[in-house]
């Protein structure tokens, strides 16, 4: 059960708290259960549409800010404002992922997460709704490898830790992380039986109890829940101080991390590629085309799958095709299936919000919306995107 608490007032102006909950699990085969599944299906379709539209808006913001940020001689004050706006757009992207996860339940499995983005987006919620505006400190570097843990698992674990700190009267919350590798045959640095491989080591801490603060509860129910969630995700948890005594709270988490890709050899191709961009939204299409052109690529735009096929019938001299999945009439995957059959020399990249593409799309390169100019540069710079 995932519960979210919202503060508000009733008709008489008195303070009150609303609890919104959602249960994850299979409903019974009863009329109520069937209606619940229908409602969930409709909710998922509506949510998918909202997330797609919002991610399109964020893609416009991210790509245009990326173009602006790369301009030589940019005024430092403008550069600072652009960086702040980019950070805000990245937080918006994390919010859409959270919304999608809530609507889709637990079907994403373990998954991968960007720890820095998850923490940056979730800490303001914890600070405003659980920690009563106590100070929070975020020391999670942005360049960490992705952790092998679903974003919602991280959020619920942090939520339980925050409730523990609040209920025990502990002031403030800090989180930091670092990349660490456990090599085969070496001593486990944590002493937790970690297997060999890459990890992200996370530290969670609080300040001491404020003078006069009265703990609301005793026990470690919230912490035990967080530990179970970490264990279910394949990580390890160690509680160093529960904060019940004179010291503050301190715990560490070891999360499995994805292997970093080895640096690719510089491709023999020229840096400029000829790219066919297929996107039904004109604003998104123009923004992405400008970002691609600023990277040095030659871009031809198509407003639909039918338009793209017509252009390819005239000439198939393209190195890559970027196609949005959610286009009317012909989806990006349907277009990709046709292109790979008729024009096998073109590398296909499908753009879609994370988790929206079906299993059949795994044979193609994928670009998660919303994406940045740096994501375009990295994907088009990969050897598999440059060579037939």
BAVONU-296114 format. One record per residue (C-alpha): x, y, z; residue number from 1. Coordinates in pm, 1 decimal, m for minus. Layout:
<nodes>
@px X py Y pz Z resi NUM
...
</nodes>
This chain:
<nodes>
@px 0.0 py 0.0 pz 0.0 resi 1
@px 143.7 py 338.5 pz m103.3 resi 2
@px m6.3 py 624.4 pz 99.7 resi 3
@px 40.2 py 994.8 pz 34.5 resi 4
@px m64.3 py 1254.4 pz 293.4 resi 5
@px m181.7 py 1600.1 pz 187.5 resi 6
@px m234.0 py 1889.4 pz 425.8 resi 7
@px m537.4 py 2112.7 pz 382.1 resi 8
@px m835.0 py 2276.1 pz 551.3 resi 9
@px m1199.7 py 2179.4 pz 581.3 resi 10
@px m1504.5 py 2399.0 pz 518.6 resi 11
@px m1470.3 py 2555.4 pz 864.0 resi 12
@px m1107.7 py 2646.3 pz 803.0 resi 13
@px m969.6 py 2385.0 pz 1041.1 resi 14
@px m644.1 py 2210.0 pz 954.0 resi 15
@px m684.6 py 1852.4 pz 835.4 resi 16
@px m489.7 py 1579.3 pz 661.1 resi 17
@px m611.1 py 1381.0 pz 359.7 resi 18
@px m469.0 py 1034.0 pz 295.7 resi 19
@px m464.1 py 910.8 pz m63.9 resi 20
@px m377.6 py 544.0 pz m100.1 resi 21
@px m326.7 py 289.7 pz m372.7 resi 22
@px m297.6 py m84.3 pz m317.2 resi 23
@px m65.8 py m283.3 pz m543.3 resi 24
@px m181.6 py m637.7 pz m610.9 resi 25
@px m424.9 py m850.5 pz m807.1 resi 26
@px m794.5 py m788.1 pz m746.0 resi 27
@px m1028.2 py m1082.3 pz m698.2 resi 28
@px m1239.2 py m1203.9 pz m988.9 resi 29
@px m1552.9 py m1034.7 pz m860.3 resi 30
@px m1761.0 py m755.2 pz m1015.7 resi 31
@px m1576.9 py m511.0 pz m791.4 resi 32
@px m1240.8 py m659.9 pz m891.9 resi 33
@px m1327.7 py m649.2 pz m1262.1 resi 34
@px m1438.0 py m287.7 pz m1236.0 resi 35
@px m1116.4 py m205.8 pz m1051.7 resi 36
@px m910.8 py m358.8 pz m1334.0 resi 37
@px m1112.0 py m165.5 pz m1593.4 resi 38
@px m1060.6 py 153.2 pz m1396.5 resi 39
@px m688.7 py 82.1 pz m1368.8 resi 40
@px m667.2 py 20.7 pz m1744.4 resi 41
@px m841.7 py 350.6 pz m1821.1 resi 42
@px m622.9 py 528.6 pz m1564.6 resi 43
@px m312.9 py 384.8 pz m1727.2 resi 44
@px m417.6 py 499.9 pz m2075.5 resi 45
@px m502.4 py 848.8 pz m1952.2 resi 46
@px m178.1 py 868.4 pz m1753.7 resi 47
@px 26.8 py 747.6 pz m2050.3 resi 48
@px m123.2 py 1024.2 pz m2264.0 resi 49
@px m56.5 py 1291.9 pz m2003.5 resi 50
@px 299.4 py 1170.7 pz m1948.8 resi 51
@px 364.1 py 1165.3 pz m2324.5 resi 52
@px 239.4 py 1522.2 pz m2370.3 resi 53
@px 427.2 py 1651.5 pz m2067.4 resi 54
@px 747.1 py 1477.0 pz m2176.9 resi 55
@px 712.6 py 1640.1 pz m2519.3 resi 56
@px 702.4 py 1979.3 pz m2346.9 resi 57
@px 1006.9 py 1889.3 pz m2136.5 resi 58
@px 1191.4 py 1770.2 pz m2448.5 resi 59
@px 1134.5 py 2112.3 pz m2606.7 resi 60
@px 1267.5 py 2282.6 pz m2293.1 resi 61
@px 1569.2 py 2053.8 pz m2250.9 resi 62
@px 1681.6 py 2057.7 pz m2613.6 resi 63
@px 1650.7 py 2435.9 pz m2653.6 resi 64
@px 1827.4 py 2503.7 pz m2325.4 resi 65
@px 2097.2 py 2259.1 pz m2432.9 resi 66
@px 2150.3 py 2452.4 pz m2756.1 resi 67
@px 2166.0 py 2778.5 pz m2561.4 resi 68
@px 2407.6 py 2636.1 pz m2305.5 resi 69
@px 2652.6 py 2521.9 pz m2574.4 resi 70
@px 2675.1 py 2863.4 pz m2736.9 resi 71
@px 3032.6 py 2996.6 pz m2717.5 resi 72
@px 3086.7 py 3309.6 pz m2512.9 resi 73
@px 2756.1 py 3275.3 pz m2326.0 resi 74
@px 2721.8 py 3534.8 pz m2050.6 resi 75
@px 2792.2 py 3368.7 pz m1710.4 resi 76
@px 2465.8 py 3493.6 pz m1564.1 resi 77
@px 2268.2 py 3351.6 pz m1858.2 resi 78
@px 2461.7 py 3026.2 pz m1823.4 resi 79
@px 2367.3 py 3007.2 pz m1454.4 resi 80
@px 1999.8 py 3068.1 pz m1534.3 resi 81
@px 2010.1 py 2803.8 pz m1808.5 resi 82
@px 2165.7 py 2549.7 pz m1570.0 resi 83
@px 1894.4 py 2621.2 pz m1312.1 resi 84
@px 1621.9 py 2578.8 pz m1574.7 resi 85
@px 1781.4 py 2252.7 pz m1691.3 resi 86
@px 1782.5 py 2122.2 pz m1334.0 resi 87
@px 1414.0 py 2215.0 pz m1301.7 resi 88
@px 1326.5 py 2035.8 pz m1623.5 resi 89
@px 1514.4 py 1726.7 pz m1504.8 resi 90
@px 1308.8 py 1736.5 pz m1184.9 resi 91
@px 994.2 py 1753.9 pz m1399.7 resi 92
@px 1111.7 py 1444.0 pz m1586.6 resi 93
@px 1148.2 py 1259.5 pz m1254.6 resi 94
@px 793.4 py 1361.2 pz m1160.9 resi 95
@px 653.2 py 1212.5 pz m1482.2 resi 96
@px 839.5 py 887.0 pz m1413.6 resi 97
@px 687.4 py 877.2 pz m1064.1 resi 98
@px 339.6 py 940.9 pz m1203.3 resi 99
@px 385.9 py 662.1 pz m1457.1 resi 100
@px 511.5 py 421.8 pz m1191.0 resi 101
@px 209.0 py 491.3 pz m969.2 resi 102
@px m39.7 py 432.5 pz m1252.0 resi 103
@px 131.0 py 117.1 pz m1378.9 resi 104
@px 173.8 py m46.8 pz m1040.2 resi 105
@px 458.8 py m293.2 pz m997.3 resi 106
@px 490.8 py m422.6 pz m1351.2 resi 107
@px 822.9 py m256.0 pz m1423.7 resi 108
@px 1013.4 py m510.1 pz m1212.3 resi 109
@px 1349.0 py m426.3 pz m1063.6 resi 110
@px 1449.4 py m178.7 pz m1331.9 resi 111
@px 1722.6 py 83.4 pz m1324.7 resi 112
@px 1720.0 py 429.4 pz m1171.4 resi 113
@px 1917.7 py 749.7 pz m1174.7 resi 114
@px 1979.1 py 790.2 pz m801.4 resi 115
@px 2073.2 py 1158.4 pz m822.5 resi 116
@px 1759.7 py 1251.3 pz m1019.5 resi 117
@px 1535.2 py 1044.1 pz m791.2 resi 118
@px 1673.5 py 1203.0 pz m474.4 resi 119
@px 1666.0 py 1557.6 pz m617.3 resi 120
@px 1300.3 py 1520.8 pz m715.8 resi 121
@px 1183.1 py 1344.2 pz m399.3 resi 122
@px 1360.5 py 1539.2 pz m124.2 resi 123
@px 1140.2 py 1850.9 pz m160.2 resi 124
@px 832.2 py 1630.6 pz m114.2 resi 125
@px 980.0 py 1472.6 pz 199.8 resi 126
@px 1084.7 py 1809.7 pz 336.3 resi 127
@px 744.6 py 1970.7 pz 286.1 resi 128
@px 515.9 py 1680.3 pz 374.6 resi 129
@px 700.7 py 1461.0 pz 626.2 resi 130
@px 998.6 py 1640.4 pz 779.6 resi 131
@px 805.9 py 1961.9 pz 851.7 resi 132
@px 1047.3 py 2183.8 pz 658.2 resi 133
@px 1352.8 py 2058.8 pz 849.3 resi 134
@px 1678.5 py 2116.4 pz 659.3 resi 135
@px 1780.3 py 1851.8 pz 406.4 resi 136
@px 2121.6 py 1803.4 pz 246.4 resi 137
@px 2171.2 py 1632.4 pz m89.7 resi 138
@px 2525.4 py 1511.1 pz m161.6 resi 139
@px 2449.0 py 1260.4 pz m436.8 resi 140
@px 2675.9 py 1323.4 pz m741.0 resi 141
@px 2505.9 py 1347.7 pz m1078.1 resi 142
@px 2764.4 py 1129.4 pz m1255.3 resi 143
@px 2697.2 py 804.6 pz m1066.6 resi 144
@px 2614.1 py 490.2 pz m1265.8 resi 145
@px 2250.3 py 385.7 pz m1270.4 resi 146
@px 2146.1 py 166.6 pz m977.8 resi 147
@px 1965.4 py m164.6 pz m1034.0 resi 148
@px 1660.6 py m68.2 pz m831.0 resi 149
@px 1323.2 py 68.2 pz m938.6 resi 150
@px 1269.4 py 437.0 pz m867.6 resi 151
@px 952.8 py 380.1 pz m664.5 resi 152
@px 1139.1 py 133.7 pz m435.7 resi 153
@px 1397.1 py 402.7 pz m361.3 resi 154
@px 1123.3 py 657.2 pz m291.8 resi 155
@px 927.7 py 432.0 pz m55.5 resi 156
@px 1246.9 py 337.6 pz 130.5 resi 157
@px 1335.3 py 706.8 pz 173.7 resi 158
@px 976.6 py 778.1 pz 280.3 resi 159
@px 1002.7 py 517.8 pz 559.4 resi 160
@px 1334.1 py 661.9 pz 675.0 resi 161
@px 1182.7 py 1011.9 pz 681.2 resi 162
@px 888.2 py 893.5 pz 890.8 resi 163
@px 1133.7 py 727.2 pz 1132.8 resi 164
@px 1328.6 py 1052.0 pz 1173.6 resi 165
@px 1013.1 py 1257.0 pz 1227.3 resi 166
@px 854.9 py 1012.5 pz 1471.2 resi 167
@px 1174.8 py 996.2 pz 1679.2 resi 168
@px 1210.7 py 1374.7 pz 1693.0 resi 169
@px 1535.0 py 1382.3 pz 1493.3 resi 170
@px 1613.3 py 1709.1 pz 1317.0 resi 171
@px 1733.5 py 1732.7 pz 957.5 resi 172
@px 1813.3 py 1473.6 pz 694.2 resi 173
@px 2121.4 py 1422.0 pz 478.3 resi 174
@px 2196.2 py 1177.2 pz 200.3 resi 175
@px 2522.7 py 1119.1 pz 18.2 resi 176
@px 2650.4 py 856.8 pz m223.7 resi 177
@px 2965.6 py 739.3 pz m396.6 resi 178
@px 3057.9 py 479.2 pz m655.2 resi 179
@px 3252.9 py 178.1 pz m529.8 resi 180
@px 3356.0 py m152.0 pz m684.3 resi 181
@px 3397.6 py m489.7 pz m516.7 resi 182
@px 3656.0 py m699.0 pz m702.9 resi 183
@px 3657.7 py m1078.0 pz m718.5 resi 184
@px 3876.7 py m1231.5 pz m449.2 resi 185
@px 3910.2 py m913.0 pz m241.8 resi 186
@px 3768.3 py m840.1 pz 99.8 resi 187
@px 3412.0 py m713.8 pz 109.7 resi 188
@px 3452.2 py m350.7 pz 230.9 resi 189
@px 3109.3 py m351.7 pz 393.8 resi 190
@px 3130.6 py m697.7 pz 548.4 resi 191
@px 2779.7 py m767.9 pz 420.4 resi 192
@px 2855.9 py m1054.0 pz 184.6 resi 193
@px 2850.4 py m838.2 pz m126.4 resi 194
@px 2931.6 py m1013.7 pz m451.5 resi 195
@px 3184.2 py m880.9 pz m697.3 resi 196
@px 3074.2 py m594.7 pz m918.0 resi 197
@px 2994.5 py m222.0 pz m920.2 resi 198
@px 2794.4 py m64.0 pz m637.4 resi 199
@px 2666.2 py 273.2 pz m526.2 resi 200
@px 2729.7 py 326.5 pz m155.3 resi 201
@px 2461.4 py 548.9 pz 3.1 resi 202
@px 2478.9 py 710.9 pz 347.9 resi 203
@px 2164.6 py 835.6 pz 525.8 resi 204
@px 2201.4 py 1055.7 pz 834.4 resi 205
@px 2013.1 py 1295.1 pz 1061.1 resi 206
@px 2095.0 py 1552.6 pz 1324.8 resi 207
@px 2031.5 py 1492.5 pz 1691.8 resi 208
@px 1696.5 py 1526.1 pz 1865.2 resi 209
@px 1601.6 py 1887.4 pz 1929.1 resi 210
@px 1586.4 py 1996.4 pz 2295.1 resi 211
@px 1238.0 py 1940.2 pz 2429.0 resi 212
@px 1130.9 py 1724.7 pz 2134.1 resi 213
@px 911.3 py 1433.9 pz 2240.1 resi 214
@px 934.0 py 1118.5 pz 2023.3 resi 215
@px 600.5 py 1014.1 pz 1879.1 resi 216
@px 684.0 py 647.0 pz 1857.3 resi 217
@px 938.2 py 386.9 pz 1952.8 resi 218
@px 1049.8 py 88.0 pz 1754.7 resi 219
@px 1201.4 py 37.6 pz 1412.4 resi 220
@px 904.2 py m56.1 pz 1194.8 resi 221
@px 979.2 py 204.3 pz 928.3 resi 222
@px 1349.3 py 122.9 pz 920.6 resi 223
@px 1279.6 py m249.5 pz 897.5 resi 224
@px 1048.6 py m182.0 pz 601.4 resi 225
@px 1319.9 py 21.4 pz 427.9 resi 226
@px 1571.8 py m257.9 pz 488.8 resi 227
@px 1336.2 py m517.5 pz 338.9 resi 228
@px 1279.5 py m303.2 pz 30.3 resi 229
@px 1654.3 py m264.7 pz m21.8 resi 230
@px 1705.4 py m639.7 pz 22.0 resi 231
@px 1428.0 py m720.8 pz m226.2 resi 232
@px 1604.2 py m498.1 pz m479.8 resi 233
@px 1924.1 py m700.6 pz m435.5 resi 234
@px 2100.0 py m443.1 pz m219.3 resi 235
@px 2237.8 py m448.5 pz 135.1 resi 236
@px 2141.1 py m237.8 pz 436.1 resi 237
@px 2328.7 py m166.8 pz 758.6 resi 238
@px 2193.5 py 38.6 pz 1048.5 resi 239
@px 2476.1 py 207.8 pz 1239.6 resi 240
@px 2261.5 py 420.1 pz 1472.0 resi 241
@px 1882.2 py 425.1 pz 1502.0 resi 242
@px 1876.1 py 771.9 pz 1662.3 resi 243
@px 1699.8 py 651.6 pz 1974.7 resi 244
@px 1989.5 py 751.4 pz 2201.5 resi 245
@px 2208.2 py 1059.2 pz 2216.2 resi 246
@px 2338.3 py 1017.0 pz 1862.3 resi 247
@px 2158.1 py 1092.3 pz 1538.8 resi 248
@px 2041.6 py 839.5 pz 1283.6 resi 249
@px 2299.8 py 679.7 pz 1053.3 resi 250
@px 2255.5 py 400.0 pz 800.6 resi 251
@px 2426.1 py 283.3 pz 484.2 resi 252
@px 2286.4 py 118.3 pz 173.4 resi 253
@px 2478.1 py m72.9 pz m91.7 resi 254
@px 2293.8 py m82.3 pz m424.0 resi 255
@px 2401.0 py m286.1 pz m724.5 resi 256
@px 2499.2 py m58.3 pz m1012.0 resi 257
@px 2495.8 py m101.4 pz m1386.7 resi 258
@px 2832.4 py m153.9 pz m1550.7 resi 259
@px 2969.9 py 156.8 pz m1714.0 resi 260
@px 3011.0 py 118.0 pz m2087.5 resi 261
@px 3373.1 py 100.9 pz m2199.6 resi 262
@px 3483.2 py 410.5 pz m2391.5 resi 263
@px 3412.9 py 345.9 pz m2756.6 resi 264
@px 3681.7 py 376.4 pz m3017.5 resi 265
@px 3641.3 py 691.5 pz m3223.9 resi 266
@px 3433.4 py 592.8 pz m3529.1 resi 267
@px 3585.9 py 612.1 pz m3873.0 resi 268
@px 3279.6 py 798.1 pz m4002.5 resi 269
@px 3270.9 py 1175.8 pz m4022.1 resi 270
@px 3101.8 py 1338.3 pz m3727.7 resi 271
@px 2812.6 py 1468.0 pz m3940.3 resi 272
@px 2532.2 py 1217.3 pz m3997.0 resi 273
@px 2228.1 py 1246.1 pz m4217.4 resi 274
@px 1931.4 py 1199.0 pz m3984.0 resi 275
@px 1565.4 py 1148.7 pz m4070.1 resi 276
@px 1361.1 py 1291.7 pz m3781.7 resi 277
@px 1001.2 py 1166.5 pz m3763.9 resi 278
@px 783.4 py 1348.8 pz m3508.3 resi 279
@px 415.8 py 1449.1 pz m3534.0 resi 280
@px 442.0 py 1741.6 pz m3287.9 resi 281
@px 575.0 py 2039.9 pz m3483.2 resi 282
@px 720.7 py 2217.9 pz m3178.6 resi 283
@px 907.4 py 1906.9 pz m3062.1 resi 284
@px 1021.5 py 1833.7 pz m3416.9 resi 285
@px 1161.2 py 2184.4 pz m3468.4 resi 286
@px 1337.9 py 2183.1 pz m3130.3 resi 287
@px 1500.3 py 1841.6 pz m3178.7 resi 288
@px 1599.0 py 1930.0 pz m3536.3 resi 289
@px 1775.1 py 2242.9 pz m3411.7 resi 290
@px 1953.9 py 2045.6 pz m3140.9 resi 291
@px 2070.4 py 1789.3 pz m3399.7 resi 292
@px 2183.4 py 2058.6 pz m3641.3 resi 293
@px 2378.0 py 2233.8 pz m3364.4 resi 294
@px 2559.3 py 1901.6 pz m3306.6 resi 295
@px 2666.9 py 1906.9 pz m3671.2 resi 296
@px 2417.7 py 1659.2 pz m3819.6 resi 297
@px 2213.6 py 1710.8 pz m4136.6 resi 298
@px 1845.4 py 1674.0 pz m4055.5 resi 299
@px 1542.8 py 1600.0 pz m4273.0 resi 300
@px 1207.5 py 1634.5 pz m4098.2 resi 301
@px 897.2 py 1420.1 pz m4145.5 resi 302
@px 563.9 py 1487.2 pz m3974.9 resi 303
@px 432.3 py 1128.7 pz m3987.1 resi 304
@px 523.3 py 771.4 pz m4071.8 resi 305
@px 365.6 py 805.8 pz m4415.7 resi 306
@px 567.3 py 1121.8 pz m4480.0 resi 307
@px 886.9 py 943.5 pz m4374.4 resi 308
@px 821.1 py 651.1 pz m4611.5 resi 309
@px 757.2 py 894.2 pz m4895.8 resi 310
@px 1090.0 py 1065.7 pz m4829.4 resi 311
@px 1267.9 py 731.1 pz m4812.5 resi 312
@px 1114.9 py 629.4 pz m5145.4 resi 313
@px 1282.5 py 932.3 pz m5300.1 resi 314
@px 1618.8 py 868.2 pz m5131.2 resi 315
@px 1733.8 py 637.2 pz m4854.3 resi 316
@px 2072.0 py 805.5 pz m4806.4 resi 317
@px 2026.7 py 838.2 pz m4431.0 resi 318
@px 2253.8 py 711.7 pz m4156.7 resi 319
@px 1989.1 py 708.5 pz m3883.8 resi 320
@px 1618.2 py 762.9 pz m3826.6 resi 321
@px 1474.6 py 897.4 pz m3500.7 resi 322
@px 1101.2 py 822.7 pz m3476.5 resi 323
@px 853.6 py 905.0 pz m3202.1 resi 324
@px 658.9 py 598.6 pz m3089.8 resi 325
@px 323.7 py 771.5 pz m3018.2 resi 326
@px 233.7 py 905.7 pz m3361.6 resi 327
@px m121.4 py 883.7 pz m3500.1 resi 328
@px m209.0 py 632.1 pz m3774.2 resi 329
@px 139.0 py 472.0 pz m3785.8 resi 330
@px 337.8 py 429.8 pz m3464.7 resi 331
@px 712.4 py 457.6 pz m3448.8 resi 332
@px 746.6 py 81.1 pz m3406.8 resi 333
@px 528.0 py 12.7 pz m3712.5 resi 334
@px 738.8 py 258.3 pz m3912.4 resi 335
@px 1059.5 py 96.8 pz m3783.5 resi 336
@px 941.3 py m250.1 pz m3890.5 resi 337
@px 882.1 py m121.4 pz m4243.9 resi 338
@px 1208.4 py 72.9 pz m4263.3 resi 339
@px 1424.5 py m214.4 pz m4140.3 resi 340
@px 1273.7 py m437.7 pz m4411.0 resi 341
@px 1298.7 py m192.1 pz m4701.2 resi 342
@px 1606.7 py 6.7 pz m4596.6 resi 343
@px 1823.8 py m217.0 pz m4373.1 resi 344
@px 2119.3 py 22.8 pz m4391.7 resi 345
@px 1944.5 py 281.8 pz m4175.5 resi 346
@px 1980.8 py 258.2 pz m3800.0 resi 347
@px 1647.9 py 312.1 pz m3622.8 resi 348
@px 1608.5 py 497.7 pz m3292.5 resi 349
@px 1268.3 py 495.3 pz m3120.0 resi 350
@px 1180.8 py 782.6 pz m2886.5 resi 351
@px 928.5 py 721.7 pz m2609.3 resi 352
@px 880.0 py 777.7 pz m2234.5 resi 353
@px 1064.1 py 517.5 pz m2029.8 resi 354
@px 875.1 py 187.1 pz m2014.6 resi 355
@px 625.6 py 269.5 pz m2291.0 resi 356
@px 783.3 py 63.7 pz m2567.3 resi 357
@px 671.1 py m299.4 pz m2608.7 resi 358
@px 912.7 py m591.7 pz m2596.4 resi 359
@px 924.9 py m605.0 pz m2978.3 resi 360
@px 1106.4 py m268.9 pz m2976.5 resi 361
@px 1412.3 py m405.7 pz m2796.6 resi 362
@px 1588.7 py m478.6 pz m3125.6 resi 363
@px 1607.9 py m103.5 pz m3192.7 resi 364
@px 1803.2 py 170.2 pz m3020.9 resi 365
@px 1584.8 py 357.5 pz m2772.3 resi 366
@px 1576.8 py 718.3 pz m2656.6 resi 367
@px 1382.4 py 793.8 pz m2339.5 resi 368
@px 1169.5 py 1107.9 pz m2345.1 resi 369
@px 1231.6 py 1369.7 pz m2228.4 resi 370
@px 1588.9 py 1374.3 pz m2355.1 resi 371
@px 1865.9 py 1630.6 pz m2359.1 resi 372
@px 2098.9 py 1738.4 pz m2635.2 resi 373
@px 2372.0 py 1538.8 pz m2459.4 resi 374
@px 2158.2 py 1224.7 pz m2489.2 resi 375
@px 2124.1 py 1279.3 pz m2863.7 resi 376
@px 2499.5 py 1333.0 pz m2896.5 resi 377
@px 2580.9 py 1016.6 pz m2699.5 resi 378
@px 2337.5 py 796.3 pz m2889.4 resi 379
@px 2432.5 py 918.4 pz m3235.7 resi 380
@px 2799.9 py 896.2 pz m3142.6 resi 381
@px 2774.0 py 525.3 pz m3062.8 resi 382
@px 2929.7 py 301.0 pz m3331.1 resi 383
@px 2606.8 py 102.0 pz m3375.4 resi 384
@px 2422.4 py 420.4 pz m3466.0 resi 385
@px 2681.1 py 513.1 pz m3729.4 resi 386
@px 2746.2 py 192.1 pz m3921.1 resi 387
@px 2507.7 py m26.3 pz m4117.0 resi 388
</nodes>
